């Protein structure tokens, strides 16, 4: 594990030597966090969600836990009753317990209503779920808005069930006086413009889908606490769909318009290629940032997809009334890997190395967002004399085509108030971090200044 984590060239993402150790340590902490949270039976609501958020508060003490009462109308939806389970099992005709929630919570259909019934095999089959094409895994199933119950088991076991009487017991509660629980963490920056980071906490024991995003954003919050930032940062830990809808319903439009960038984090721990799903806007700054980063930092082919209104909570943030600049940065996208929504999405499926790479990618997205400014040159007529400012070799014949010099020349030519640093990096094919450093030097030497809406007038 140690040698794998500290490989000088990571499999999917380029990390500088200076940040490699931090990313390796972050990957290990993220994997440990997933392992700790893996046993909890999370759902849309319930005490296991509260236990999860209480665990995260140990890392992020300023994480606020909020409750939305069941029955609350949130736009076109209503917060469901709170669901909790104390016991669930299924016995075969011989009295053998073939399903036991206490051993594996994925075997109970989420939001199953209480039952204590004796059934024939034919009657029972109506409440069983398995995957014929993956006979050795347990599927994940839910029945959030339909009052019924069920169990999940490997298809290989299901087809071997004998005829006879089965005993199904589910001791659960659906409390109309309960609530939906979500967490919200906020770090103020130099401005009140926000970077929104979102993940969902509603899945039971699945490591990549759901938990990898939860643990990654927790670690990202730990890192952000140590940074001085231009943007303010908000991380929300919500049950998928209804939780994001409830969070949005509790925000004022005045606050939502402050969101300049956003990412939904999920499926961040497998070894697949980086995948980016654009925001509904398609060309928002966050879309440009992530696409540039993947094009310049990924060691392998990446996948960039246009927005589509199916998936995770980006579809709530990007709904027509909000149309927020929120995309989703993943590894293998949901629905595209066979382990998705099954018991095979376990602690062995996610690796500390892949999680460290994903953490580094999110970290660099933030660093680009923080540094991406639009400048205007103070020397608009011909290029400035850099040598007398100590910015250009003063000895003739010296090769000036260094990365830094090329970045500086591109910057000074395109600093017209119409191109931000990201646009200059893309057009010039230069590394953004090198360009940002060149901008700092040029600004310190009085060659450029923040555009603040100004731009160079062209000759007519």
N, C-alpha and C positions, 0 to 999 in steps of 0.2 A: 504493500500500500504506500509506504513512504517513498520508495523509488518511483512508483507510478505517479504519485502526486507531484513530485519535484522534477519530472521530466522537463528538460529545457525547451522542448517543443511540444506543446499540448496538441492533442489529436485534432481538435476542432476550432481552437481559438488562440490567436497569438497574444501572449502576455509578456510584457517586458520583464527583464531580470529584476528590476527594482520592485515590481508589484507581484512577482511570482509567489514569493513566500506568503504574502498577505492573502492572495487568492487561494493558495493551498490550505492555509489555516481556516479560511472562511468555508471552503468546501467540506472540510472535516466537521466543522461546527454545524453546518447546515444538515449534513447527513445524521449527525447525532441528534439534532432537534427532531428530524423526521422519525427516527427510531423511538424517541420518547413519546411522540404524539400518535404514532401508528396504532396503538391498541384502542384508542378512544372511539366510541361509537357515535360519531358526529352525524347530524342530520340538519334539516332546516332550522330546527329549534332544539332546546333541551339542555339538560345539565352537562352533557359531555361537551357541548360547545362552550359553556361557561368554564369548564375545567381546562379546555384548550386555551382560551383567552387568559385565564389565570396563569397558565404556564408561560405564555408569551410576555406577560407583565413582568416576569422575573428578568427578562432581557431588556424589555422596553418599559420601564416603570411608569412612563407618562402615557401609556396606552389607556385610553378611556373605554370602559365597557358600558354599552348603552342597550336599553331594552325598549322594544316596540310592542305594545300589548296585542295579544291575539284579537282578531276582529277589527283591527285598524285598517281603514281603507287607504291604500297607497296607490294613487292613480287608478288604473283599471283593475287592480288586484286587492286582495284582502289577506292580511297576515293570518296564517293558519293557526289552529290550536297547537299548544306546546306538546311535543311528543317525548316521552321517556319510557324506558324499558327496564324491568327488573329481572325478567326471566323469559326464556323462550326455548322450546325444544320439541323434537318430534321422535316418537317411539314407533318401531315397527311391530308387527303382530307378535313377535317373541319378547317384546319388552326391551329390546336393544335401543339405546338412544342414538339414532343415526344423524341427527342434527342437534347441535347444542350451541346456542348463542353465546354462552359463557366461554366457549373455546374459540369461536370465530364469529365475530359480529357480522361479517359479510353474508352469512347464511340466512339472515333474517331480512326480508324485504323491508326497506326503510319506510317508516310510518304505518306499519301493520297495526291494525286495530286488535284489541284483545280477543282471544278465543280460547276455549277449552272444549275440544270436540273429538269425538270418535268418528272416523271416516273410513270408507272403503278405499281401495287403491284408486279406483276410477274417480271417486269424489276428490281424493287428495291431489290427483294429477292436475286438477284445475288450479291448484295453489302452489305448484312446483315450477321452478325455473332452472333451466340448464342450457348448455351450448352444445349442440350436436356436432358442430365442426371443431370444437375444442373440448373433447370429452373429459379431460382431466382437471379442468379449472372450474372455479365457482364464479358465476356471473354476479355483478352488482345490479340490483333492481330496486326501484322505489315506487311508492304509490301515494305521493304527497296529497293529491287533491281528489282521490277516489277511495272511499272507505272500503277496504278489503284487507286481506292478509296473505302472506306467502312465505315460502322458504326457497333458498337457492342451494344447489348441490351439483357436484360433477355429473355430467351426463352418463358417464360410465357406471356410476352408482345408481342413477335413476332408472336405467333400463333393466337393472337386476333386482329391483324391488319386488318382493313376493306378494301374491294376493293375500288379502286378510284385512284385519281391522287395525288402523293406525290411530295413535293418540297425539293430537296437536295441541300444544299449550303455548300461548303468548300472553304474558302478563305485562301489558303496556297501558299507557294512559294518554288520552288526547284531551288536554285541559284547555277549555275555552277561556279560562281566566289566566292562562299563562302568557308567554311573550316570546318574541324573537330577539336573539342576542347578537350584537355585532361589536367589533372593536374598531377604534379610530385613534391613530397616532398622528401628532402634528408637530412639526419643527418649523419655527418661524425663520425666515431668511431676511435678507436686506430689503426685499420688496414683498408685497402681499400677493404677487403672481405665483401660481402654484404648479407644482408637479404632482400629479395624482398617481399613486401606485395602488393597485387593487388585487386581491386574491380571494379565494373562496374557501370556507372552513366547513362545508356541509357534508363532505364525504367521509365514510368510515375508513376501514383499514385499506387504503390505497396510497402508495408512496409517491408516484410520479404525478398522477392526476390529483390535483388539489394540494397535497402536503408539500411537494417540492416548492410550489409557489409561496405557500405560507411560511416555510422555513427560510427561503431565500429572502423574502421581503423583511423578515425579522432581522436577519443578519445585515441587510442593507440599511435598516433603521439604526442598528448598532453603529455602523460605519458613519452614517449621516450625522449622528450625534457628535462626532469628532470634527466635523467639517464646518467651515464658514461658507455659507452659500448665498448666492444671489436670490434664488427662488426659495419659496417656502415649500415644504414637503408634507404631504398627507398620505398616510398608508391606511387603507381600510381593509379589515378582515371581516368579510360578510358571507352569509349563506348565499349560494349562487342564485341568480335571478331575483327571487323575492327579497333577498337581503340587499342587493344593489338597488333594487327599486325602492325599498324602504329608506335606504340611505339618501338616495336622490330626492325622495319626497320630503325629507327632513332638511333639505338645503334650500337656501334662498337663491333666486336667480342672480342676485348681486354677488354671491360668493362663487357660484358656478362659473360665471363669466371670467373669473380670475384664473381658471385652469388653462395653462398654456401648453402643457404636455401631459400625457398619461399613458400608462402601460398596465395591462392585465397580465399577471404572472401565473403561469400554470405549465405543467409538463416540462419542467426545467432540469430534470435529473437523469434522463436517459442519454445514451451515446449517439443519438441521431443527429442529423445536421440541424443547424440553427434555422428556425422558421420564423418569419415575421408576417403577421397579418396586419395590413394597413388599417388606419382609421377610416371612417366613412368619408372624411374629407379627401383622402387619397394622397394629397400633397402637403399635408400639414408639416410643420417643422419636425415633429417627432418622427414622421415617416421618413423624411429626408435624412435625419440623424441616424436612425437604425439602419437604413439601407446603405448609407455611406460606410458606417462602421463594419457591417457584415462584408461589404465589398472589399474593404482594405485590411481587415483583421482576421477574417476566417481563413483557416488553412485548407478548407474543403468547400465544395459547392454548397451554397445556401439556397433556401427557398423563400421567395417573397410572394405573398398572395394578396390580391385585392380584397377589400372588405366584402364580407357576405353576412347576411343577417341571421346566421345560425352559429352557435358556438357558446362562448362564455359571456361574461358580463360586459365585454366591449359592446355587445349589441344593445345594452341598456344605456350606456354612456353615449353611444352613437345614434340613439333613436332620434327621429326627426326634430322633436322639440328641443333637444339638447345639442346634438351634433358636436360633441366635444372631441378634441384632438386626442383620442385614445386608441392605441393599437395594442397588439399582443405579441410579445417576444417569447418564443418557446424553443424547445428542441423538436422532437417529433410531435406534430400537432395532434390534438385529440382526434379520435376516430381513425387515425392512420396507422396505429401499431396494435398488434394482436393482443397485447397485454391490457389494453384500455378497458376499463370497467370490469376487470376480472381480478381474481385472487393472484394472478401472475404479476400484477402491478404491486410488487412487494419490495422489501428492503434490499433484495439482491438485484432488482431491476435498476435501481438508481445507484450512482456511484459518487463518491466524494470528488473525484476528478471532474466528472461532467458538471456537477453542481458548482465546483469552483470556477470552471469555465463560464458557466451561466452568470455567476456572481460578477466575474470580471467584465462580462459583456454589459450587464446592467450598470455597473460602476462607470464604465467608459461612456455609455449613453448619457449618464448624468453629467460627467465631466465635459462632454461636448456641449450639452445644453447650457451648462453654466458659462462656457467660454464663447459661445457663438454670438458675436456682436456684429453690428454693421458699422463700418468706419468710413470716414471721408478724408481724403488726403488734404494736407495743408500746402502741398507743393504740386498743384495740378498741371503745370506746364512743363512737360518733359520730365524725365526721371530725376530725382534729387541726387546730389553728390553724396554718396554714402561714405566714400573714403575719409573725408574730413570729419565724419561723425564716428569713425571707428567701426563702421559696419561693412566695409568692403576691403579686400586685400589692397595694400598700397604698393606692393611690389609687382611690377609688370611681368607677365608671363605665368603668373600663378593661376591655376585652374579655379575659377570662381563658381563652378557649377556644382556646388555642394547642395545638399537637401535644404539647408537653412537659407542659402542665398537664393535658390530657386523659389522657395516659399515667399521670401521677402519681396522678390521682384514681381511675383504674381500679386501679392498683396498691394503693393504700391500702385500697380497698374489698374487694379479692379476696385480699389477703395474709393468708389465714386458715390457712395450712399445708396447704391442700388443692389449691391452684392454683399450678403453676409459672409462670414468666414467659411461657413459650410459650402456655400456656392463657389467660393474661390477655390477651396480645397478640391471640390469635384471637378471644376473646369481645368484647374492646373495639374490635377493628378498628384497632389502633394499630401503628405500626412497631416491630418488636422492638428495633432499635438505640436508638430514642428511649426505649422502656420500660426497657431495661437501664441507660441513663444516668440515668433518673429513679430507678431502684432504688438506684443508687450514691449519689445525692444524699440520698435518704430514709434510707439506712443511715448515712451520715455524720452526719446530723442526729438520729440516735437514734430514728427513727420505726419502723423495721423491723429484724428480725434473721433470720438463717437459721433455718428452722423446725426442722431436725434431728429430724423425726418428730413435733413438737408440732403441735397445731391448736387453733383457737378452738372452745370448746364452745358450742353453740347453746342458747338458752333453751328449756326444755322446759315 
